Amino acid sequence: MNKLLLLFFIASFSTATCLAQNYKFGKVSKAELLQDVHPDEPEANAAILYRSFDTKFTYSKDEGFTASTEFHDRIKIYNDNGNEWATVNIYLYNSKGGNSEKLNGLKAYTYNFDGKIEEIKLEKKNIYEEEVNEWYTKISFTMPNIKSGSVIEYKYSIRSPFLTTFDKYYFQEGIPVDMLDMRFATPEYLSYKTHRNGWIPFTVQNSSREKSISINYKESSDSFYVRNSKTKTNTIRFREDVSEVVLKNVQSLKKEPYSGNLNNYRTTLQFELEMTRFPNDAPESFATSWDEVASDIYKSSGFGSQLNRQGFFKDEVDLLINGVSEKEKVVKIYDYIRNKITWNGNYGIFVENGTASTFKNKSGNMADINLLLVSMLKYAGIKADPILLGTKSHGIYLFPTRTGFNAVIAGVEIDGKLMLLDASDKLASPNSLKSELLNWLGGRLMSEDGTSKAVSLKNAQAIHDAIITVDFDEDGIATASARNRYSSNYAHVMRSTLYGKKGAELNEAVSNSFNNNEVNEVEVSNLNNVHKPLSLSFDTDVTRYFETIGDKIYFNPMVVYGLEENFFKEEDRKLPIDFNYSYLDRINIKINIPSGYVVENLPEPIAVSMIDDIASYKYKISNSPTGLSIVIQRNVKTPLVAVDYYKSLKGFFEMIIKKENEKVVLKKA
């Protein structure tokens, strides 16, 4: 071979080898540490340089099969905003039967570069363990010595005896993922189905290979004089089925306006046990139903048995319900718990303190409070049952699983209709839940007989009615007097905004809700009475919406109620639009024309409906001897809009903003 060609080949091979990424733990390179920005997403605060999942099954004579999953992350921190990735939380599941997941082999390092590569080990004293509830233990740590430019790396494995459902393997995050590989190797006796999520395409490569299990056992033999015992080994050969995914350059999943919880859209893969086929045994199906999940939860001491503990509150409830109707019983018990007991901020489907302790100490998690509510309602003779929910931040599960739920509310049947109650929220009203609870799929109502049924949350709505009068004083200063009424979910939002505020703080909160206009004479009614619409009135100077040029006045008749910005700015969108609930804004504005002026030009009226009746809009303006009258109606009828409608929705709101910024022209008579 030509010497020059040989030297070129050797040099090329050496260069390629040097440039090749080494993902072995601890082999962080100088190039990784010196990288200032991500090459594909320069705006990224951090990036996952490498992520791997490796799940294996092992067998022991005492435990049978157990699974062990090794996790490995290498993450680049570009700036201070990326420091959030330096804190890691690991959740371990514990069952009531004594089985639990175990964390093994945790090792973690921070790497910095200051002329040379420095590595800082995570010390054991900085690893914290916390019992979240009877089902979960949290292991948490924050990587040491984080700076802009640091690379962090950690590795650990979780050994689990629970083989029915595995946690999701996350292939996509809010930061780019440069390289990812996943391996799931299972013995032929365990058959798993997969659940995919997200819009990043990936291929699952399936293969198989021969494996073996060696099982030691003792064999005894007796003779006339001596009893002998020998250890022998039985080797069982079987097929191991392997599923593998390799992904490169996975772009980050970015938050978009009205997109809800990003976890619902991340690209993930999850394995669920479908069937077992052990030698000499009949195949067993594990197609879990929602009823089976519900029944399992209901039997827990932290759930179903709490509903039967009633002796400690009987005297209080008897006083509340004496001589009142069925509906009044519901309201009185609901208000009693809502006003007397404080939510500690923790969600959960199982009690932390127990209903009796919660009643006594006036504090508890969501399950403590709402299971107490259900128990009291049952005692009062009301048909009430708990409803399991998964909050938006918890994620949406499309198949039956206990891990899909992390919240519980009460469901009450009155006159054949289901009423939804959350007594952990002091500002909620019946059937008006906070947005965090309004997930796509709804919930599961749990009956005492162990069955369950789906409960829709798609009927949530919000209504805002406003009446505004605009007058001019002798100096031409325009002032608006506004009266607003908020019903259903709008009332909950506004109560959350105004609750506990007085004086200047209250005025500021109202101002922020109305295009930052300075307000005065603020009055709020029914702030604490959640059973009535919330009323809000105020006065505000709206002179900035009026401009005098020569003998003409140009002004925006919508004043503080006009939409000024379209949240949907991008040309394309990847995520569905989640408005949380349908809403209806009805705005009536009356403008008294200044003395000596007449109308020269008015905007044209308009009435528009979106395709498939997703939303509608009406704008009507008229002139009369007493002044201008403007009537606006904005109505979003579909709370969750598929991404296919995005361009139509974007155009719909562009049309609204354009219309609501058109000017009225007055001229001197």
Disulfide bonds with the S-S distance in Angstrom:
none
